[in-house]
Amino acid sequence: MAATSTSSMAVMLPRLPSTTYTTRCSSLPSLPSPPSFSTSIKLPSVSKRSNLFHIKVSEDASSAPDANELFNDLKEKWDAVENKSTVIIYGGGAVVAVWLSSILVGAINSVPLLPKIMELVGLGYSGWFVYRYLLFKSSRKELATDIESIKKKIAGTE
């Protein structure tokens, strides 16, 4: 039994090479320097460039919102809301809608030809929208008035 177990052990051990090899890294030849191109364009001097682009940086601490101020502002707005349950329901509905649309887009994306077809539909609609609302001045004015009327309906001023 002892002889059998030692022979099976010899079979299970991996064979190691009798000689060891060392790897050596050879140095790569250096790349040639890039060709120099002569240009006839004169770059403006540093003083002229600084006059072209002048950025004003201020250290005004009042412009940066404080975390406590932001929290207090949000708390005041939340306290001013009358129907808190409605806001929570709408917020939860929005989260669920985003989650469901993510699942729907993932399912559509897994169908082989459907993503390309949807891409073509989106391209076609974008082209139609540009032609209908953005290409001509009169249609741009029409779009602007439509947007303003929608804003008024949402704000409740109409």
N, C-alpha and C positions, 0 to 999 in steps of 0.2 A: 504494500500500500504506500509505503514511504517512497519507493522508487517511482511509482506512477505519478505521485503528486509532484515530484521534482521535475519529471519530464514534461508534465503539463504546464508547469511554471516556466520552463524554458521556452515553450511554444508561445506563451502569452506575452513574454517580454519582447519589446521591439528591438530590432537589431540596430546597433549603433555602428556608424562607420569606423573603421579602424584608424583612419587618418583624419585629422581635423583640417579644415580649410579656413584660411583667413581671407577676408574680403578687404580689398584695398580700393579706396576711392581715387580715381584718377582725376586730375584737375582738368576742367573744361577749358578750351581755348577762349580767350576773351573775344567779345563781339567787336566788330569794327565800329569805329565812331560814326555817328550819323552824318550824312552829307550836309554841308552847310549851304543854305540857300540865301542868295542875295535878294533883298527886297528893296523896292524903291519907295516904300511907305515910310514916312517919317512919323514916329510916335511923338505925341506932345510931351513936353517936359513935365516933371512931377508937379511943379507949381501950377501949370495950366490944368492938369488933370484934377488936382484937388479943388480948383475953382469950378470945374464942371459938375462934380458930384460932391456936394457939401451936405453932410448928415449932421443934424443937430441932436445931441444926446443930452438929456437932462437927468438930474438926480432927484427928481421930484418924487417924494415918498407918497404923496397923496394920490398919484396916478395908479399906483399898484394897489389892488384891493387886498385888504387884510382878511385872513380866514375868519376871524371872529365877526368882522363887519358883514362878510358874505353870509355867514351862518345866521346872524341876527336878521338880515334882510330876508332870507328865505323863511325864517320863523315868522316874521311879521306877515309875509304874503300868505303863508299857510294858515295863520290865525284869521286872516281876512276872508278866507274861503268859507262860504256858507254850507255848501253840500260837500263835505269831505268824502262821504261814501261814494258819491258820483265820480269824483276825481280819482279815487282809488280804483273804482270799477273801470273807468276809461283807461287809466294807466295799465292795469292788469290786462285789459283787452288789447291794448297796443302791444304789450309784450307777447301775448299769445299769438297775435296776428303776425308779428315778426318771426316768431318761432315756426308757425305753420308755413309762412311763405318760404322760409329757409328750407323746410322739408320738401315743399313743392318744387323749388328750384333744384334741389339735389336729385329728386326723382326725375325731373325733366332732363337733367344733365346726364343721367345714366342711360337714357334711351339713345341708341346710336345716332340716328339722323336728326332727331328733334332739336338739339342745341344749334345746329347750323341753320335749320329752318327758322328758329326763333331769332337768330342773329340777323338773317335776311329780313324778317318782318320788322325788327327794330331799325335796321338800316333804311328800309322803305318808309317807315313812319317818320324817321328823322328827316329824310329827304322831303317828304310831304310837308312836314311842319315848317322847315326852312322855306320852302316854296310858298306856303300859304301865309305865314306870319312874319317872316324875317326878310324876305327878298325885296319887297316893295315898301316905300315909305308909308303909304296909306294903310297897309295891312299892319305895319309896326305900331302905328297910332291906335288901330283897332285893338291890337293885343294889349297895349298899355291901358286902354280904357277898360278892357275886360278884366285885367289884373286888378285895377283900382276898384272896380265894382265888387270883385270877389273879396278883396281886403275889407271893404266897408261891410259886406254881409257877415264876414267872420267877426269883425270887431263889434258889430251890432249897431253901427251908426247910421245905417240906411233904413 
